[in-house]
Amino acid sequence: MTLAEMITAVRKMSGDVDSAQYSDSEVIQWLNWGQTEIVNRLEMNLKDVTNSNCNSATLTGGVLLPDDMLRVVALYWNSTRLIQMPFRDIYPHSGANPASQIAAGNVPSHYAISPWMNLTRVAIMYPYVSLAQAGPIRVEYIGQPTAMAAAPGTCPLPVWLHETLCLYGVMKARQTEENDQAAAFIDRDINMRLARFYSYMTENEFGTHPEMSGDAPVLQYFDRI
């Protein structure tokens, strides 16, 4: 489907056949929000970036994460996959200054993602390393999909996801109307579709979605069944 066809489909399913309730720009925004949610949950836009050394301006060594990052999938230090830990455990509120614990021979085994800081996020290494510690450090992440801008346009998602994306637009229309019951019903339909699609993509039993990989034990579960 083209973007124009998606806009028409959202209007028909939401009852706005005369284009009186919602502008094209509103529907396009809903579709862009929807494709970001789908890409993130189905892990569809996998990208990677390699840093030769730590490059973040924090207390200890880390790397700046890409601007288009939705979430990190894996982080590697010298080809070894690190284990993610909570950021609060990396920089606790009490105790010695982390910078004082940097040692020349430290080799990271864990990392944590910082909260948003001026629209920038950082992956911090642990045990602590210096601010310019040599890597390489490779980050695998889910990237933001290309935003759709104007009709007729094209959708970057595969065709088999277009109907689900249109349903996301209808759900947003119902939320705009404050029809929360209808929006919740559509949201459940979308969630079940994405859970099923995730099973198809990962060849796992429907409703469980385990994903194991890396040099350390990692087990993730699909979190919105």
C-alpha atoms as one frame of an Amber mdcrd trajectory, in Angstrom:
protein
   0.000   0.000   0.000   1.118   3.538  -0.666   0.844   6.152   2.060  -2.162
   7.625   0.253  -3.881   4.220   0.286  -3.135   3.844   4.000  -4.662   7.236
   4.746  -7.779   6.202   2.829  -7.948   2.864   4.666  -7.679   4.575   8.073
 -10.436   6.992   7.124 -12.759   4.200   5.940 -12.210   2.038   9.026 -12.682
   5.010  11.366 -15.774   6.299   9.551 -14.165   9.506   8.315 -15.031   8.853
   4.660 -15.548  12.540   3.850 -12.204  13.575   5.397 -13.986  15.962   7.742
 -12.644  14.757  11.091  -8.916  14.284  10.590  -6.345  15.976   8.397  -3.850
  14.025   6.316  -1.042  15.284   8.547  -2.780  13.860  11.629  -3.207  10.433
  10.034   0.392  10.428   8.766   1.619  11.239  12.291  -0.389   8.320  13.706
   1.026   5.986  11.059   4.572   7.131  11.816   4.018   6.510  15.534   2.625
   3.102  14.675   5.511   2.031  12.480   7.983   3.071  15.178   6.136   0.869
  17.689   6.033  -2.064  15.253   9.708  -1.791  14.304  10.728  -1.610  17.958
   8.662  -4.577  19.087   9.440  -6.821  16.121  13.124  -5.817  16.082  12.921
  -5.130  12.361  15.395  -2.331  11.730  18.577  -3.830  13.175  21.591  -1.556
  12.765  25.079  -1.385  14.226  27.806   1.154  14.838  31.419   0.598  15.915
  33.409   3.027  18.064  37.190   2.715  18.142  37.301   4.012  21.723  35.132
   5.428  24.508  33.842   8.868  23.604  31.268  10.025  26.162  31.608  12.967
  28.528  30.591  11.147  31.714  32.340  10.234  34.962  33.768   7.056  33.448
  34.257   5.540  30.000  31.294   4.928  27.710  30.029   5.521  24.188  27.465
   7.913  22.795  24.497   6.030  21.363  23.108   6.835  17.890  20.463   9.548
  17.583  18.115   7.170  15.735  18.346   4.454  18.393  15.117   3.054  19.798
  16.836   0.495  22.019  20.077  -1.445  22.284  20.027  -5.112  21.288  23.629
  -5.980  22.164  26.896  -4.279  23.008  30.325  -5.824  22.355  33.712  -4.930
  23.810  36.545  -6.396  21.710  34.071  -8.924  20.231  32.820 -10.050  23.669
  29.161  -9.418  24.330  28.578  -7.517  27.559  25.713  -8.061  30.001  23.306
  -5.168  30.566  22.700  -3.947  34.117  20.579  -1.129  35.631  22.095   2.343
  35.363  21.542   2.983  39.082  23.796   0.023  39.840  26.562   1.507  37.682
  26.440   4.912  39.420  25.025   4.355  42.932  24.070   7.382  45.021  26.471
   6.484  47.809  29.983   5.134  47.969  33.307   6.047  46.381  33.555   8.291
  43.343  33.377   5.917  40.323  36.226   7.809  38.623  38.505   6.837  41.489
  37.869   3.163  40.725  39.211   3.271  37.166  42.183   0.931  36.747  44.370
   0.563  33.660  43.727  -3.161  33.399  39.949  -3.027  33.753  38.063  -5.093
  31.151  34.300  -4.435  31.032  31.868  -7.310  31.522  28.701  -5.187  31.918
  27.173  -1.986  30.589  24.224   0.255  31.411  22.195   2.745  29.387  22.019
   6.222  30.864  18.770   8.194  31.175  18.172  10.891  28.572  20.641  13.770
  28.963  20.009  16.680  26.583  18.474  14.259  24.047  21.597  12.070  24.212
  22.015   8.607  25.688  25.234   6.899  26.690  26.286   3.290  27.289  28.521
   3.176  30.385  30.998   0.300  30.899  31.639  -1.662  34.093  34.151  -2.349
  35.600  34.913   1.308  35.012  37.282   2.278  32.214  38.863   5.611  31.297
  37.048   8.256  29.280  39.104   7.535  26.150  39.705   3.800  26.670  40.440
   2.009  23.383  37.851  -0.501  22.157  36.551  -1.324  19.733  32.997  -1.088
  21.055  30.224  -2.274  18.735  26.588  -1.442  19.407  23.737  -3.365  17.789
  20.470  -1.486  18.064  16.961  -1.088  16.726  16.881   2.076  14.638  14.063
   4.524  14.044  12.295   3.760  10.724  12.184   6.345   7.962   9.266   8.691
   8.606   6.560   8.939   5.973   6.082  12.563   4.984   3.451  13.116   2.302
   1.093  11.198   0.046   1.288   9.279  -2.201   4.567   8.133  -0.622   5.678
   4.638   0.313   5.745   2.737   3.592   9.103   1.244   4.683   7.362  -1.696
   6.396   6.731  -4.965   4.525   3.304  -5.356   2.932   2.127  -7.985   5.421
   2.280  -5.356   8.200   0.309  -2.638   6.415  -3.097  -3.699   7.738  -1.799
  -3.739  11.313  -0.266  -0.297  10.806  -3.608   1.029   9.524  -5.307  -0.389
  12.630  -2.868   1.636  14.713  -4.125   4.746  12.912  -7.732   3.767  13.646
  -6.866   3.248  17.319  -5.409   6.765  17.490  -8.569   8.129  15.849 -10.678
   6.467  18.545  -8.417   7.878  21.273  -8.838  11.341  19.741 -12.613  10.860
  19.968 -12.159   9.754  23.621 -13.716   6.398  22.724 -11.447   4.521  25.102
 -13.367   1.252  24.939 -13.007   0.980  21.160  -9.349   2.065  21.326  -8.610
  -0.621  23.945 -10.285  -3.288  21.798  -8.205  -2.321  18.750  -5.059  -2.166
  20.902  -5.629  -5.779  22.014  -6.045  -6.821  18.386  -2.776  -5.102  17.443
  -0.953  -6.716  20.372  -2.128 -10.197  19.413  -1.098  -9.631  15.803   2.371
  -8.454  16.801   2.791 -11.381  19.200   1.881 -13.794  16.398   4.168 -12.046
  13.913   7.024 -12.174  16.427   6.497 -15.924  16.748   6.655 -16.324  12.974
   9.858 -14.298  12.780  11.689 -16.061  15.621  10.212 -19.568  15.184   9.216
 -19.706  18.836   6.095 -21.069  20.447   3.304 -18.509  20.342   3.012 -16.588
  23.606   6.506 -17.322  24.944   9.020 -15.646  22.614  12.339 -16.578  24.237
  15.448 -15.143  22.621  18.856 -16.436  23.697  22.192 -15.288  22.316  25.556
 -13.787  23.193  28.524 -14.731  25.303  26.571 -14.446  28.552  23.112 -15.880
  29.370  20.440 -13.555  28.023  16.708 -14.267  28.085  14.200 -11.746  26.887
  10.434 -12.097  26.707   7.956 -10.293  24.543   6.416  -7.925  27.059   2.998
  -6.992  25.712   0.926 -10.098  25.020
